Amino acid sequence: MNSPAEQQFAAPAAPAPSFVGQGTAVEQSRAVAEVQAAVIVARQFPRDEAAATRKMRSAFRQQSLAARSFFRFNRGDGNVNGETIQFAKELARCWGNIHHGLNELRRDDEAGESEMQAWAWDLESNERASTTFIVPHVRFTKTSGRKSLEDPRDVYENNTNNGSRRLREMIFTVLPDWYREEAKSVANYTLENGAGDKPLAQRIADAITAFENIGVTVDQLEESRSGRVSEKWTNLDVAQLQIIFESIRRGEVTVDEEFPQKRVTVGEIEQQASQPTHEASATEGREQWPAARQPGAGAKP
């Protein structure tokens, strides 16, 4: 029995819900048992770091995964580069015995914000990293500025996009730095050397075709490669273009932001207006379409 002094300075009991349904009680028991089982299994079957490294190297030698491992977008006068959430999740899978997740703790529609938590836990070493943050239900664009989100789907996608960046950093926190750096080297090597034995000329042609499908011309691509024509592109050029293409496809950057249209100056407009037109000379000697063959023309009465 506690003394009066101990009772006076005892911490107040945490508030408990007045009623807990059977489904909630079962779910709580299941969650506790699942975590306990995961910790026991991690201790009984510790990771083999050499095998985990081999698995990581094998995974990032795949062209499809290497292409989704990096991002790039413009900010201010420079570019921001880094690794994607797909890169981090694959590292956690190969390393083994790591749990991670992203939870929405609270959503306040009146205030227009959500309280989120991103976490990663190494069950074997018991190292855990977590962060709690607020995500406003807004989207910022360069053209229209701040836009409030009301559609539940837009709110969910906005929370996921913001939370993925925090989750990526939490996973990197519990992983060894050397493991992450070697994975980056393998992925970069895969991007620079292509998939299998595909020739560089074919990779260049595939890159040009892919960008043409999203409205980017060859001239814009060559301008982004310091003005070098496509025939002189290197493996590194094609690898960087592949990263840019994936960033555009994921919506991290737009085509106009990455390949801005060339602006016409006032001097160029005046120079073009001062030049004589050659429309008349261009049509001289050109065979005209006979009136009888023109669409909608009928025979003479």
C-alpha positions in Angstrom: 0.0 0.0 0.0 1.4 3.4 -1.0 2.2 6.0 1.7 0.3 9.3 1.8 3.3 11.0 0.2 3.5 8.5 -2.6 -0.2 8.9 -3.2 0.1 12.7 -3.3 2.9 12.7 -5.9 1.6 9.7 -7.9 1.1 10.3 -11.6 -2.6 10.6 -12.6 -4.0 7.6 -14.3 -4.4 7.9 -18.1 -8.0 8.4 -19.1 -9.6 5.2 -20.4 -12.7 4.9 -22.7 -15.9 4.2 -20.8 -16.8 1.4 -23.2 -14.7 -0.9 -25.4 -16.6 -3.0 -27.9 -15.8 -6.6 -28.5 -14.4 -5.9 -31.9 -12.1 -3.2 -30.6 -10.8 -5.5 -27.8 -10.1 -8.3 -30.2 -8.2 -6.0 -32.6 -6.1 -4.6 -29.7 -5.2 -8.2 -28.6 -4.4 -9.2 -32.1 -2.1 -6.2 -32.6 -0.2 -6.9 -29.4 0.2 -10.5 -30.3 1.3 -9.7 -33.8 4.1 -7.4 -32.6 5.2 -9.9 -30.0 5.4 -12.6 -32.6 7.3 -10.4 -35.0 9.9 -9.6 -32.3 10.3 -13.3 -31.4 10.8 -14.4 -35.0 13.3 -11.6 -35.6 15.4 -12.7 -32.6 15.1 -16.4 -33.6 16.1 -15.7 -37.3 18.6 -12.8 -37.3 19.5 -11.3 -40.6 22.5 -12.4 -42.6 24.1 -9.2 -43.7 26.1 -10.8 -46.5 22.9 -12.4 -47.8 21.0 -9.1 -47.5 23.7 -7.4 -49.5 23.5 -10.0 -52.2 19.8 -9.6 -52.3 20.1 -5.8 -52.6 22.6 -6.0 -55.4 20.4 -8.4 -57.3 17.3 -6.2 -56.9 18.9 -2.9 -58.0 20.4 -4.6 -61.1 16.8 -4.6 -62.5 16.3 -1.7 -64.8 12.7 -1.1 -63.8 13.6 -0.8 -60.1 16.6 1.4 -60.8 14.5 3.8 -62.9 12.1 4.2 -59.9 14.8 4.7 -57.4 15.6 8.4 -58.0 13.7 11.7 -58.4 14.5 15.2 -59.6 12.5 18.4 -59.6 13.2 22.1 -59.9 13.3 24.4 -56.9 14.4 28.0 -57.2 17.5 28.3 -59.4 18.6 24.7 -59.0 17.5 21.1 -59.0 16.6 18.8 -56.1 17.8 15.2 -56.4 17.4 12.2 -54.1 16.1 8.7 -53.6 12.4 7.8 -53.8 10.2 6.0 -51.3 10.3 2.9 -53.6 14.1 2.9 -53.1 13.7 3.0 -49.3 11.1 0.3 -49.2 13.1 -2.1 -51.3 16.1 -1.5 -49.0 14.0 -2.3 -46.0 12.7 -5.5 -47.7 16.2 -6.7 -48.6 17.7 -5.9 -45.1 14.9 -7.8 -43.4 13.3 -7.7 -39.9 12.1 -4.1 -40.4 8.6 -2.9 -40.0 7.5 0.6 -41.2 4.3 2.4 -41.7 2.4 5.7 -42.2 -0.6 6.4 -40.0 -3.2 9.2 -40.0 -3.7 9.9 -36.3 -6.4 12.7 -36.6 -8.2 14.5 -39.4 -9.8 17.9 -38.8 -11.9 19.0 -41.7 -12.8 22.3 -40.1 -9.2 23.3 -39.6 -8.3 21.7 -42.9 -5.4 19.5 -41.7 -4.4 16.0 -40.7 -2.0 14.8 -38.0 0.2 12.0 -39.4 2.9 9.7 -38.1 5.6 8.0 -40.0 7.7 5.3 -38.3 10.3 2.5 -39.0 11.3 -0.2 -36.5 14.2 -2.6 -36.7 12.8 -5.5 -34.8 16.2 -7.2 -34.4 18.2 -4.2 -32.9 15.1 -2.6 -31.4 16.0 0.7 -33.0 12.9 2.7 -33.8 12.5 6.1 -35.5 9.2 8.0 -35.7 8.0 11.5 -36.5 4.6 13.2 -36.1 3.7 16.1 -38.4 0.7 18.2 -39.6 -0.3 18.1 -43.2 -2.5 21.0 -44.4 -5.3 20.1 -46.8 -4.0 22.4 -49.5 -2.0 22.1 -52.7 0.4 24.7 -54.0 0.9 25.3 -57.7 2.9 27.9 -59.5 0.0 29.0 -61.7 -2.9 29.2 -59.3 -1.1 29.3 -55.9 -2.8 27.9 -52.8 -5.8 25.6 -53.4 -7.8 24.1 -50.6 -8.7 20.4 -50.9 -12.1 19.1 -50.0 -12.5 15.9 -52.0 -11.6 13.0 -49.6 -9.6 11.4 -52.4 -7.5 14.6 -52.9 -7.0 14.8 -49.2 -5.8 11.1 -49.0 -3.4 11.6 -52.0 -2.0 14.8 -50.4 -1.5 13.1 -47.1 0.2 10.1 -48.7 2.5 12.2 -50.8 3.6 14.3 -47.8 3.9 11.2 -45.6 6.0 9.2 -48.0 8.8 11.7 -47.7 8.8 11.4 -43.9 8.5 7.6 -44.1 11.5 7.5 -46.5 13.7 9.3 -43.9 12.5 7.1 -41.1 13.5 4.0 -43.0 16.9 5.5 -43.8 17.4 6.3 -40.1 17.3 2.6 -39.1 19.4 1.4 -42.0 23.2 1.4 -42.1 24.6 4.2 -44.2 27.0 1.9 -46.1 24.1 -0.3 -47.2 22.2 2.7 -48.6 25.3 4.1 -50.4 26.1 0.8 -52.0 22.5 0.5 -53.2 22.7 3.9 -54.8 25.9 2.9 -56.6 24.4 -0.3 -58.0 21.2 1.5 -59.1 23.2 4.3 -60.8 25.4 1.7 -62.6 22.3 0.0 -63.8 20.9 3.2 -65.2 24.1 4.3 -66.9 24.7 0.9 -68.6 21.1 0.1 -69.6 19.1 -3.1 -69.4 21.0 -6.2 -70.6 23.0 -5.7 -73.8 20.7 -3.1 -75.4 22.9 -0.8 -77.5 23.2 2.9 -76.6 21.7 4.0 -79.9 18.5 2.0 -79.2 18.3 3.4 -75.7 18.5 6.9 -77.1 15.8 6.2 -79.6 13.6 4.8 -76.9 14.1 7.9 -74.7 13.2 10.2 -77.5 10.1 8.2 -78.3 9.0 8.2 -74.6 9.4 12.0 -74.3 7.6 12.7 -77.6 4.6 10.8 -76.2 4.3 13.4 -73.4 4.9 16.4 -75.7 8.6 17.0 -75.4 10.5 17.5 -78.7 14.0 16.4 -79.6 15.1 20.0 -79.6 14.0 20.4 -76.0 15.8 17.3 -75.0 19.0 18.4 -76.8 18.8 21.8 -75.1 18.6 20.1 -71.7 21.7 18.1 -72.5 23.8 21.4 -72.8 22.9 21.7 -76.5 24.5 18.3 -77.5 22.7 16.5 -80.4 21.2 13.2 -79.6 23.9 11.3 -81.5 26.5 12.5 -79.0 24.5 11.6 -75.9 26.3 9.3 -73.4 24.9 6.6 -71.1 24.8 9.2 -68.3 22.7 11.5 -70.4 20.1 8.7 -71.0 20.1 7.8 -67.4 19.4 11.3 -66.3 16.6 11.6 -68.9 15.1 8.4 -67.5 15.1 9.9 -64.0 13.4 13.0 -65.3 10.8 11.0 -67.2 9.9 9.0 -64.1 9.6 12.2 -62.0 7.2 13.6 -64.6 5.2 10.4 -64.7 4.9 10.4 -60.9 3.7 14.0 -60.9 6.7 15.4 -58.9 7.5 17.8 -61.7 5.6 19.0 -64.8 6.8 19.0 -68.4 6.7 22.8 -68.5 8.8 23.1 -65.4 11.5 20.7 -66.6 11.4 21.8 -70.3 10.3 25.5 -70.3 9.3 26.9 -73.6 11.8 29.2 -75.2 10.6 32.8 -74.9 10.6 35.1 -77.9 12.2 38.5 -77.2 10.9 41.8 -78.5 14.0 42.2 -80.6 13.3 38.9 -82.4 9.7 39.9 -83.0 10.8 43.2 -84.5 13.5 41.6 -86.6 11.0 39.0 -88.0 8.5 41.8 -88.8 11.0 43.8 -90.6 12.0 41.0 -92.9 10.1 40.9 -96.3 7.6 38.1 -96.8 8.1 35.6 -99.6 4.7 34.1 -99.7 4.1 35.3 -103.3 7.3 33.9 -104.6 6.8 30.7 -102.7 3.5 30.1 -104.5 4.8 31.0 -108.0 5.0 28.0 -110.3 3.1 25.8 -107.8 0.3 23.8 -109.4 -3.0 25.0 -108.1 -5.8 22.6 -107.2 -8.3 22.9 -110.1 -11.7 24.4 -109.1 -13.5 21.4 -110.5 -11.5 19.2 -108.0 -12.0 21.4 -105.0 -14.2 19.9 -102.2 -17.8 21.1 -102.6 -17.3 22.4 -106.1 -20.0 21.2 -108.6 -20.1 20.9 -112.4 -20.8 23.9 -114.5 -24.5 24.4 -115.2 
